[in-house]
Protein backbone atom coordinates (compact mmCIF):
# COMPACT_ATOMS: atom_id res chain seq x y z
CA UNK A 1 0.00 0.00 0.00
CA UNK A 2 2.86 2.39 0.79
CA UNK A 3 4.44 1.95 -2.64
CA UNK A 4 1.06 2.43 -4.33
CA UNK A 5 0.66 5.74 -2.49
CA UNK A 6 4.03 7.07 -3.62
CA UNK A 7 2.83 7.34 -7.20
CA UNK A 8 4.67 8.34 -10.32
CA UNK A 9 6.17 11.62 -11.46
CA UNK A 10 6.95 12.91 -7.94
CA UNK A 11 10.28 14.53 -7.12
CA UNK A 12 12.84 12.62 -5.10
CA UNK A 13 12.30 14.72 -1.95
CA UNK A 14 8.58 13.99 -1.93
CA UNK A 15 9.16 10.25 -2.33
CA UNK A 16 11.77 10.21 0.45
CA UNK A 17 9.45 12.14 2.74
CA UNK A 18 6.67 9.61 2.18
CA UNK A 19 9.00 6.69 2.79
CA UNK A 20 10.39 8.25 5.99
CA UNK A 21 6.95 8.89 7.46
CA UNK A 22 5.75 5.47 6.26
CA UNK A 23 8.54 3.79 8.23
CA UNK A 24 7.71 5.93 11.27
CA UNK A 25 4.02 4.94 11.04
CA UNK A 26 4.93 1.23 10.77
CA UNK A 27 7.13 1.57 13.87
CA UNK A 28 4.34 3.31 15.80
CA UNK A 29 1.79 0.65 14.80
CA UNK A 30 4.24 -2.08 15.81
CA UNK A 31 4.71 -0.52 19.26
CA UNK A 32 0.96 -0.14 19.74
CA UNK A 33 0.45 -3.82 18.93
CA UNK A 34 3.34 -5.13 21.04
CA UNK A 35 3.13 -2.91 24.12
CA UNK A 36 -0.54 -1.87 24.23
CA UNK A 37 -2.17 -4.83 22.44
CA UNK A 38 -3.82 -2.28 20.15
CA UNK A 39 -3.83 -3.29 16.49
CA UNK A 40 -4.31 -0.34 14.17
CA UNK A 41 -6.40 -1.08 11.07
CA UNK A 42 -4.43 -0.68 7.84
CA UNK A 43 -6.74 1.99 6.39
CA UNK A 44 -6.44 4.08 9.56
CA UNK A 45 -2.65 3.76 9.57
CA UNK A 46 -2.64 4.74 5.89
CA UNK A 47 -4.77 7.82 6.60
CA UNK A 48 -2.51 8.92 9.49
CA UNK A 49 0.56 8.43 7.33
CA UNK A 50 -0.81 10.55 4.48
CA UNK A 51 -1.94 13.27 6.90
CA UNK A 52 1.54 13.46 8.45
CA UNK A 53 3.20 13.72 5.03
CA UNK A 54 0.79 16.49 4.06
CA UNK A 55 1.44 18.43 7.29
CA UNK A 56 5.19 18.09 6.82
CA UNK A 57 5.10 19.32 3.23
CA UNK A 58 2.91 22.28 4.19
CA UNK A 59 5.31 23.18 7.00
CA UNK A 60 8.28 22.99 4.61
CA UNK A 61 6.64 25.65 2.44
CA UNK A 62 6.71 28.19 5.27
CA UNK A 63 9.12 31.05 4.57
CA UNK A 64 12.13 30.61 6.83
CA UNK A 65 13.21 34.18 6.10
CA UNK A 66 10.60 35.76 8.35
CA UNK A 67 11.65 37.74 11.41
CA UNK A 68 12.17 35.77 14.57
CA UNK A 69 8.96 35.57 16.57
CA UNK A 70 8.84 35.95 20.32
CA UNK A 71 10.51 33.23 22.39
CA UNK A 72 8.34 30.49 23.85
CA UNK A 73 8.64 27.44 26.08
CA UNK A 74 8.91 23.84 24.93
CA UNK A 75 8.42 20.76 27.10
CA UNK A 76 11.44 18.46 26.89
CA UNK A 77 11.98 14.80 27.68
CA UNK A 78 12.68 15.11 31.39
CA UNK A 79 9.52 17.13 32.06
CA UNK A 80 11.34 20.46 32.38
CA UNK A 81 10.92 23.46 30.12
CA UNK A 82 13.49 25.46 28.19
CA UNK A 83 13.01 28.78 26.43
CA UNK A 84 13.85 28.76 22.74
CA UNK A 85 13.65 31.16 19.81
CA UNK A 86 10.97 30.45 17.23
CA UNK A 87 13.67 30.16 14.55
CA UNK A 88 15.64 27.65 16.57
CA UNK A 89 18.00 25.17 14.97
CA UNK A 90 18.95 25.85 11.34
CA UNK A 91 18.89 23.07 8.76
CA UNK A 92 22.01 22.50 6.69
CA UNK A 93 21.88 23.29 2.99
CA UNK A 94 21.24 20.56 0.44
CA UNK A 95 24.37 18.43 0.06
CA UNK A 96 25.44 19.04 3.67
CA UNK A 97 25.07 17.15 6.92
CA UNK A 98 24.97 18.75 10.36
CA UNK A 99 26.32 17.07 13.48
CA UNK A 100 25.16 18.65 16.74
CA UNK A 101 27.15 17.67 19.83
CA UNK A 102 26.82 18.35 23.53
CA UNK A 103 28.15 17.10 26.87
CA UNK A 104 26.53 16.98 30.29
CA UNK A 105 29.16 17.02 33.03
CA UNK A 106 28.98 16.86 36.84
CA UNK A 107 31.72 18.92 38.47
CA UNK A 108 31.51 17.05 41.80
CA UNK A 109 31.86 13.53 40.42
CA UNK A 110 33.69 14.33 37.14
CA UNK A 111 31.21 11.99 35.41
CA UNK A 112 29.85 13.06 32.06
CA UNK A 113 27.47 12.10 29.29
CA UNK A 114 28.12 12.90 25.63
CA UNK A 115 25.50 13.05 22.89
CA UNK A 116 25.40 13.67 19.16
CA UNK A 117 22.72 14.01 16.48
CA UNK A 118 23.42 13.91 12.74
CA UNK A 119 20.76 15.43 10.46
CA UNK A 120 20.39 16.16 6.75
CA UNK A 121 18.94 19.10 4.84
CA UNK A 122 15.29 18.28 5.65
CA UNK A 123 16.04 17.98 9.37
CA UNK A 124 15.56 14.20 9.41
CA UNK A 125 18.00 12.46 11.80
CA UNK A 126 20.52 10.12 10.20
CA UNK A 127 22.16 9.07 13.47
CA UNK A 128 21.53 9.70 17.18
CA UNK A 129 23.75 8.36 19.95
CA UNK A 130 25.73 8.96 23.09
CA UNK A 131 27.73 7.52 25.97
CA UNK A 132 27.20 8.07 29.68
CA UNK A 133 29.38 7.34 32.68
CA UNK A 134 32.84 8.36 31.43
CA UNK A 135 35.16 10.52 33.56
CA UNK A 136 36.45 13.90 32.38
CA UNK A 137 38.66 16.44 34.12
CA UNK A 138 36.59 19.37 32.85
CA UNK A 139 33.47 20.27 30.90
CA UNK A 140 35.66 21.35 27.96
CA UNK A 141 37.27 17.90 27.90
CA UNK A 142 33.81 16.31 27.84
CA UNK A 143 32.77 18.60 24.97
CA UNK A 144 35.92 17.69 23.02
CA UNK A 145 35.29 13.98 23.60
CA UNK A 146 31.76 14.45 22.31
CA UNK A 147 32.91 15.88 18.99
CA UNK A 148 35.59 13.19 18.65
CA UNK A 149 33.11 10.37 19.32
CA UNK A 150 30.48 11.92 17.05
CA UNK A 151 32.96 12.12 14.17
CA UNK A 152 34.12 8.56 14.84
CA UNK A 153 30.54 7.32 14.62
CA UNK A 154 30.06 9.20 11.34
CA UNK A 155 33.06 7.33 9.95
CA UNK A 156 31.86 3.97 11.31
CA UNK A 157 28.44 4.53 9.70
CA UNK A 158 30.02 5.48 6.38
CA UNK A 159 28.90 9.10 6.23
CA UNK A 160 32.45 10.21 5.41
CA UNK A 161 32.24 8.64 1.93
CA UNK A 162 29.09 10.50 0.82
CA UNK A 163 31.05 13.51 -0.43
CA UNK A 164 28.84 15.89 1.55
CA UNK A 165 30.12 18.80 3.63
CA UNK A 166 29.85 18.09 7.36
CA UNK A 167 28.97 20.94 9.70
CA UNK A 168 29.72 20.31 13.38
CA UNK A 169 27.81 22.52 15.82
CA UNK A 170 28.76 22.89 19.48
CA UNK A 171 27.72 25.34 22.19
CA UNK A 172 31.29 25.36 23.55
CA UNK A 173 32.61 28.56 21.96
CA UNK A 174 36.19 28.24 23.19
CA UNK A 175 36.46 24.67 21.90
CA UNK A 176 35.14 25.67 18.48
CA UNK A 177 37.73 28.46 18.33
CA UNK A 178 40.49 25.98 19.21
CA UNK A 179 39.33 23.54 16.53
CA UNK A 180 39.27 26.35 13.97
CA UNK A 181 42.76 27.36 15.22
CA UNK A 182 41.53 30.85 16.04
CA UNK A 183 42.98 30.66 19.56
CA UNK A 184 45.75 28.60 21.13
CA UNK A 185 44.75 25.08 22.07
CA UNK A 186 44.47 24.12 25.74
CA UNK A 187 47.29 21.68 26.47
CA UNK A 188 44.89 19.49 28.48
CA UNK A 189 42.69 19.10 25.40
CA UNK A 190 45.50 18.57 22.92
CA UNK A 191 45.09 14.79 22.66
CA UNK A 192 41.39 15.15 21.83
CA UNK A 193 42.00 18.01 19.39
CA UNK A 194 44.69 16.12 17.49
CA UNK A 195 42.39 13.09 17.23
CA UNK A 196 39.60 15.31 15.87
CA UNK A 197 41.92 16.93 13.30
CA UNK A 198 43.10 13.48 12.20
CA UNK A 199 39.55 12.16 11.82
CA UNK A 200 38.69 15.24 9.75
CA UNK A 201 41.00 13.95 7.03
CA UNK A 202 38.47 11.18 6.31
CA UNK A 203 35.89 13.76 5.17
CA UNK A 204 35.75 15.94 2.10
CA UNK A 205 35.13 19.00 4.27
CA UNK A 206 34.35 19.64 7.95
CA UNK A 207 33.29 22.98 9.42
CA UNK A 208 33.12 23.71 13.14
CA UNK A 209 30.39 26.16 14.12
CA UNK A 210 29.48 27.70 17.47
CA UNK A 211 25.79 27.75 18.38
CA UNK A 212 23.96 28.75 21.54
CA UNK A 213 22.58 26.13 23.95
CA UNK A 214 18.99 26.94 23.01
CA UNK A 215 19.70 25.98 19.38
CA UNK A 216 21.55 22.83 20.44
CA UNK A 217 18.84 21.39 22.66
CA UNK A 218 18.50 18.02 20.88
CA UNK A 219 22.13 17.10 21.54
CA UNK A 220 21.76 18.50 25.07
CA UNK A 221 18.78 16.20 25.73
CA UNK A 222 20.70 13.16 24.48
CA UNK A 223 23.69 14.03 26.71
CA UNK A 224 21.43 14.50 29.73
CA UNK A 225 19.67 11.20 29.01
CA UNK A 226 22.86 9.11 28.72
CA UNK A 227 24.36 10.79 31.81
CA UNK A 228 21.28 9.85 33.81
CA UNK A 229 21.02 6.25 32.57
CA UNK A 230 24.69 5.43 31.84
CA UNK A 231 26.00 3.18 29.08
CA UNK A 232 26.19 3.49 25.30
CA UNK A 233 23.17 4.30 23.15
CA UNK A 234 22.47 4.43 19.45
CA UNK A 235 19.19 5.07 17.67
CA UNK A 236 18.16 4.70 14.04
CA UNK A 237 16.95 7.36 11.62
CA UNK A 238 13.68 7.87 13.51
CA UNK A 239 15.52 8.82 16.68
CA UNK A 240 14.42 8.02 20.24
CA UNK A 241 10.78 8.71 21.02
CA UNK A 242 11.61 11.14 23.85
CA UNK A 243 13.25 13.42 21.27
CA UNK A 244 10.56 13.27 18.61
CA UNK A 245 8.76 16.52 19.45
CA UNK A 246 11.96 18.58 19.56
CA UNK A 247 13.28 16.98 16.35
CA UNK A 248 9.94 17.75 14.69
CA UNK A 249 10.01 21.36 15.81
CA UNK A 250 13.57 21.84 14.59
CA UNK A 251 12.49 20.52 11.18
CA UNK A 252 9.35 22.73 11.12
CA UNK A 253 7.09 19.67 11.27
CA UNK A 254 3.77 20.24 13.02
CA UNK A 255 3.36 16.61 14.12
CA UNK A 256 3.60 15.91 17.86
CA UNK A 257 3.32 12.69 19.86
N, C-alpha and C positions, 0 to 999 in steps of 0.2 A: 504494500500500500504506500509506503514511503517513497519508493522509486516512481510509482505512478503519479504521485503528487508533484514530484520535481518538475516534470514536464520538459518540453523541448523549447529551444530558442532562448533560454534564460542565460544571463551572464554568469560567469564563474562564481562571483561573490554571492549571488542569490542562491545558487545551488549549494555552496558551502554553508551558508547560513541555515538553509533548510536541513541539511544533513546534521549540523551541529545540534540544532534544537531537537531534531528527531532522536538523536542518541541520548540527549538529556531526558526527553520524555520517556524513552524506553527504560532508562535507569530509574526514573521516578516511579514508573508503574511496577517495575521489579521490586523496589523497596516497599511499596504499598502492599504487594502480594505476600512478600516474605515476612515483613515485620508487623504488618497490621491485618493480614489475612483479608485484604480488600482488593479484589480483582477488578481492574478498570476495563470496561467494555472497549473494544477496539475503536468503535466509531467516536466514543467520547475522547479517548486518547488522541485520535486523529484530529478532532476539533480543537482540543487544547494546543496541540502542536502547531496547527495552522494559525491559531490566534496569536501564539507567542512569536512566530516568525513575522506576522503582520505588525505586531507592536514594535518589534525590534527594527524592522525596516522603516517604520514611520519615525521612530526615535532617531535613526541614523540620518534622516533628512533634515533634522533640526540644525539651524545655522550655528556652528560653534564659534562664530566670530562676534556674537552678541556680547555686550558688557556683562561683567560678572554680577550676578544677582546677590542679594544679601545672604550672609552666611546662615546656615541652619544646622540642626543637630541630627545625627544619624545613630541609630542603635547598632552597636557592634556585638560580636559574638559572645563576649563575656557579660553582657547585660548592661555595660556602661555606655555612656554617650560621649562622642567627640564632636567638636565643632569643625565643620569643613566649609570651604568655599563652594559655591554652586558649580564653578568650572572644574575644580578638582583635578584629578590625574589627567594627563594629556596623552592621547594615543600616539604611538610612533607613526611615521609616514609609511606609505606602502613600500615594501621592500626592506623594512627595518623591523627588528625585534627589540623589545624593551624589557630589561631585567631590573626589577625593583628589589632591593635588599634592605634588611634591617636586623638589628640585634637587640635583644632584651637582656640586660645585665644587672645582677644584684651586687652592689658594692660590698655588702657585709660578707657574703659567702664566696664571691668571685665566680659564681656559677652564671652561665649565660645560655641563651637560646638564640639561634640564628635562623632566619627565614628568607626565602626568595620566591619571586613570582615572575615567570617569563610570559609575556603577552605579545600578540601580533597586532597589526594595524587596525583590526576591528575591535580590539580589546578582549579577545577571547584568549583565555589562558592556555599556554602550551605546556607549562610545567609549573608545579607548585611543590615546595618541599622545605624541609628544615631539620635541624638537629638541636636537641635540648640536653643540658646536663654537662656540657664541657666547661672547663675552667679557663678564665682569661684574667690577665693582670689588670686590664682596664677596659672601659667601654670602647675605646678606639680600637683596641686589639680584637674585640669581639666583632666590631663592624668590619674590620679588615678580613677577618676569618670568614665572615658572611659573604663578602664579594668573592673571595677565593673559592669557597665551596660552591657558590652559585655558578661561577664560570666553569668549574670542574664538572658540574652536573650538565651544563650546556654541551660540553665536549663529549661526555659519556652518552648523552642522548642524541648526539650527531648534529646538533644545531650549528656547529662551527663549519660544516661543509655546505651549508645552504647558499653561501655567497651573500647573505644579507648583512647589513650593518647592525651591530649590536650596540644599543644604548644601555648603559648601566646607571641607574639612579639610586642615590643614597642620600639620607638626610644628615650625614656626617660631613659637614663642609670642609673641615680641615683635612680629612682623609681624601676627599675628592681632589683637593688642591695638591696633596702629596702625589696622588696617582697621576695627575696631569703635569707633575713636576713644576708647579707654580710656586711651591714653597719647599724648603728643605725637609726631607723625610725624617721622621722620628726614628732614632736608632732602635728603639724597642719594637718598632713595626717593620723593620727592614726585611726580615725573613718573609713576612706575609706579602709585602709590596713586591719583592723580587719574584716570588711565586706568581703573583698576579700578572706582572709584566711578561713573565715567561709564557703563561697560559694565553695571553693576548696574541701571541704569535700564531696560534692555531686558527685565528679568525681573520677574515678579510679586513675588518675595521671594527674597533671598539672605542666608544666614547663614554667618558665618565662625566656624569651630570649631577650637580647638587639640586636637591628638591627639599621642600619643607616637610615636616612630619605629617602635616594634615593631607598632603598629596601622596604620602607614602604609606597610607594606613593599612593597605592590604598586606604588605610585607611585615608591618608592625604587628598585625593581628596574628600572622603565622608565627613570628618570633615569640610573642607572648604565649601562644598555645603550646609550642614545643618546650618552652621553659617550664610551664606549669606541669606538663605531662611527662617530660623527659623522653629520650629515645630519638630515633630517626624516623622521619615521615616523608612520604612522597605521594602525591595525588596525580590523577590523570588530567586530561584536558578540561574536564568539567570542574575541577577544583573541589575542595572540601565543601560540604553543605553549609558549614558555619560562615563561609566567606561569600556565599552566593550573592546576597543582597548588595554587598559592597562592590563585588566584581561587576554586577549588573549596573550599578550606579556609575561606576567609572566608565563603563562602555556606553552610557546613555541608553540603557535598556530599561524599560518601565516595569518589567516583570519582577515580582517579589515572591518569596516563599516564606 
